[in-house]
Amino acid sequence: MSNYTGWDIGGAHIKVANVNNIGKVLYVEEYAAPIWKGLSALEDKLYRIKDNLPMRSLFHGITMTAELADIFKSKKDGVMRLTELCYKVLGENTFFYSTIHGLNKINNIKRNYNYIASANWHASANYVASKIDSGLYIDIGSTTTDIIPFTNNKSSSEGLNDQERLCASELVYSGVIRTPLMSLTPRVKFNGKEQGIVAENFASTSDIYRILGFLKNKDDLMETTDGRSKTIVDSKRRLARIIGMDADEIKDKKDWINLAEYFHKKQLEIITNAVTNVLLKLPKKSRHIVCAGVGQFLVRIIAQQLNVSCSNFSDLVDCDIKTKHKSDICAPAISIAQLNRIMQIK
């Protein structure tokens, strides 16, 4: 039986999914793979993941955002080197997703690099649009939020690259794990007083979502800002530094919750404003949200606040209960695997 693999190679994580010839999800997983540790480490990780696949995959489809990492001189340099590495590890039956060609053998990577760079959102939106006529696809990940409208069974985004999407509110650089808390607000309310914050990368959003109980251990894959543990105790220690304090100076549990919730609400405001901007461009009858990503819990809160219906990406996928959660987190990899399958069958 043929099977098809989709890869989403990010700057911090690799997501991989494997489906059979009728689209059933056989395997889906997310791995920590910080690309700033170098391409040799990434190569080792790719080989290990390939060896972990449940069966030999005949066809590999790839999308990427890792080309944005500062180990590369430019996006072009990143795309070129990453495609070369993928061909080396995965072989000749490797296809790359681009916003204009879809999933294809890219004969001239150099000429098409700008359409391959950071195209994972486009693959996911088009897969969702193949199942639902119109709506809004929102994927809140570890680092960014994609807010993609789709109409008439295809993506209808204003932007095709990161700069255009940032202008159109379709990309927000805010996620639930790696985003520095200092990027969410310059001031906080603490103990009844408003104060400034320390503009240092002392704590990230993963710290507040551990404290608030939103972030599951199995989804919390990245290192912390100080290299210490991911316990609530160490998360509180990092959070205290943001307001110029030590953890042992904050005695009341309510103070911790209130402080974490303040940052949480500020992030919600940032993402909700962007969602509202995009949602207003859709006809009222099309205002349904399909949510994905490790920050799916935030999408549900936003949908409820905006009184918009919301469903999970995994509802559009043939997967078992045990792979449902990972299918939501790894939506781009699932989408690439499905597009890969459809392309090969044709």
N, C-alpha and C positions, 0 to 999 in steps of 0.2 A: 504493500500500500504506500502510495506517495505521501509525503508530508512536507510542510512548508514552514519556514522559520522567518520570523520578523524580528529585527533588532532596532532598538532605539538607543543610540550611543550618545549619552549626555556628558556634560563636563564633570558631573559628580556621581552619576549612576549609569549602569547599563540595564536596560529592560529587554527581555527576550521572551518570545512566545512561539509555540510550535502548534500547528493545526494539521488535521488530516485532510483528505481530499473532499470531504463533505463539510469542512469548516469547523469541526469539533475541536475545542481546545484540548490538546494533549499535555501541554506543559506551559507554564508561565511563571516567571520569576524576576525579581529585581536584585541587582548586586551593587554594592558600593564599589565605585571605580573612579576615584578622584584623579582626573587626567593630569593635574598639576604635578603628580608624582612621576610623570614621564611616560613616553610612548613604549618603552620596554616593559614597564609594569602593565600597561594597557594590553600589550600583546600577550603577555602571560595570562592575563585575566580572560581574554577572548578565547585562547586555547582551552583554558579550564572550563569555561562555560560551554564551549562547543562539545567537549568531552562529556559534560553532564546532561546533554540533550537525551531524551528517552530513546531515540533511535537516530540513525544516520539521516541527516536532512539533505535532500537532493537540491533544494533551491533556497537561497538566502536573499531576503529583501532587507535593505538597510535605510534608516533615516538617522539624522544626526543633529546635535547642537554643540557637540564637543569642540567644533572648529573655532568657537568663540574664546576658548581658553587662552590665557596670555602666554602659554608656552609656544604658541604659534605667532609668526610675524604678522599674519593677516588672516582673514577668513579664507581667502584663496589658498594660502599656504596650508591652513588647517584641513580644508576639504581635500586637497591633493594628497597630503600625507596620510590622512585617515582612510581614504579610498584605497590607496596603495597597501596599507596595512590590512584592510579587510580582504582584499583580493588574496594577499599572501596567506592569511589564516583560513579563510573560508573557501577559497578556490574560484574557479572560473564561473560557476553558476551563481554569481553574486550580482544583485541588481540594486540600484540606488534610486531613491525616491526624489523627484524634483517637482516643484510646484507647476511647471509647465508640461513636463513629459510624463508625470505620474511615475510608476515603478517600471524602470527600463534598464537595459544595458546602456550605460552612458559612454558613447564612443569618444567623446571629447570632454573629459572632466574639466579641463582648463577653461574651455569656452562656457561651460554650463555650471560652473561652481556656485554662482550666486543664486541659482534656483535649487541647488541641493542643500545649501547652508540653511540650517534652522527651519526645516520643512516638516517636522514631525506633527505639528498642529494641523497642517493642511491635510495630511494623510488621515488623521483621526476624524476631522470634520467631514471629509468626503465619505469616509466609511459610515459615519452616523447618518449623513444625508442620504446614503443609499438605502437606509432602513426607515427614515422618517422624512417626510417632504420638507418641512420647515421648522426652524427653532434656533436655539442657541446652545452651542457646545462649550462648556466651561471645564477646564482642567486646571486645578490648583495643585501644583507640584511642590517640590522642596524649595525651589528658588523663584519660580515665575508662575504667572497665571495667564492662561490663554482663554480669550473670550471671542468665540468665532460664530458669527451668524451663518446660517445656511438656508437657502430657499430653492424651491424647484429641484430638490434632490442633488444639490451641489453647494459647495462653500461659496458664500457671497461676501467674503471679507473685503474690506477696502484696501488693506495692505497685503503685500506679498513678501516683504522682508521686515526685519525687526524694526527698522527706523519708521517705516510706513505704519506698521501695526502699533507702535508706541504713540504715534500721532493720532491714530484712530481709536484709541482706548481698547484695542483688541489684544494688546500685550501689556501686562503690568509686571514690573520686576518686584514681585512680592510673593513669597511662598511660606510654607508652614514649618520649615526646618532650618534653612540656611540664611534666611533674611536677618540682617542685623537689626536689633530693636531700635537702635539710634536712627534708623531710616524711617521709622513709623511716625515719630512725633518729636519735636524739640523740647516739649514740656509735658509733665505728668502731674496728676493730682495724687498726693500721698499724705495721709494723716490730716486731711482737711485743708491742706495747703497746696498751692500750685508751685512747682519748682522746675528748673531746668534739668536736663539729663547730661550724663557724661558722654560726650561724642567719641567713644571708643568702641571697638568691636568686642565688648566684654560679654555680651549675651546675644542669643539669637531667638527666633520665634520658636524653635524646638523647646527652649527652656520654659516659655510660658505655657505651651501646649502640653508639656509633661505635668506641670504644676496643676493645670486645669483638667487633666485627665483625658484630653482629646487624642493624644498621640500614642499609638500602640507600639510596644517594644519591637515587634517584628517589622515595623515600617520605619523605625528610627535607626538608619544605617550609617549616618555620617558622624565624623568626629565632632566633639564639642569645640567651642571657641577657645577654651583654655587647655584642651587635651585631657581634662579630667572626666570622671564618670558621668553617666546619664541618669543618675539617681535624682530624686526630688531634692535631696539635701544639697547636692552640687549645683543643681539648676537654680535653687534659691540663692546660693552663694554668688553665682554669676549675675542673677537679676539684681541683687542688692548693690553690686558695684555700679550698675547703670545709674543709680540715684545717689552715688557717693557714700554708700554705707557698707558695713559688714553684715553678714547674715545674722550674727548673734545679737545685733542691735534691734532686729525686728522680731518681737516676741509673739505678737498676736497672729494666729493663723488667718484671720480675716484680712489682715493687712497684706499678706502674701497674695491671697485670692484677689483682693481689690486691685493690687498693683498689676498682677498678670492680666486681669480682665480689662484694665485700662488700655494696655497695649493691644490686647485682642480686639477691643472695640475700634481702636484707631486703624488697625489693619482692615477690619470689616468695612470701615468708612471708605478707605482708599479703593478697595476692590468693588464695593457696592456702587460707588460713583461711576466707575468704569463700566460695570455691567449695565447700569441704567442708561448710560450714553449709547451703548450698542443696542440695548433692548428697544429703545425708542425708534430705532431705524427699521424695526420689524413690524409688520401688520399685527394688530392685537390678536388675531386668530392664530398667529404663529408663535406667540410668546410662551413657549415651553422650553425648559432647560434640561439638557442631558449633561449629567455631571460625572467627572472622573478625577483621578489623581489622589495622592495621599492627603490632600486638603479637601476632600469631598465633603467633609463635615461642615466646612465653611460655606460651600456652595448651597447646601441644604438650608443653612441659616439665612443666607441672602435670599434664596427663593421664597422662603416663608415670609421674610420681611417685605418683599416686593409683591407678595400674593401671586406668585407665578408657579405653575405646576412644575414638578421636577422628577426625573427618573434617572436611573443609573445606566452608565455605559454598558455594564455587564448584562443588562436586560436585553441588549441587542445582540448578544453573543451566545453561542451554544457552548455552555460550560457547566461543569459540575459545581455543587455547593462549595467544595473544597478549593476550587480555583476562581470562584466569583470575586472575592476581595482583591486578589492579585490582578485579575482581569481589569478591574476598575483602575488600579494604580498603574498598570502597564498598558493603558489604552493605545498609545501609538504603536507599540510592538504588536499588539493584537491586530490593529488595523493594517499594518504592513504585512503581517502574515496572511491575513485574509485577501488583501489586494494581490499578494504574491500568488496565492492559490488560484484566484480568478484568472490572473494573467496566464499562468502556465496551462490551465485547463483550456483556455481559448486557443 
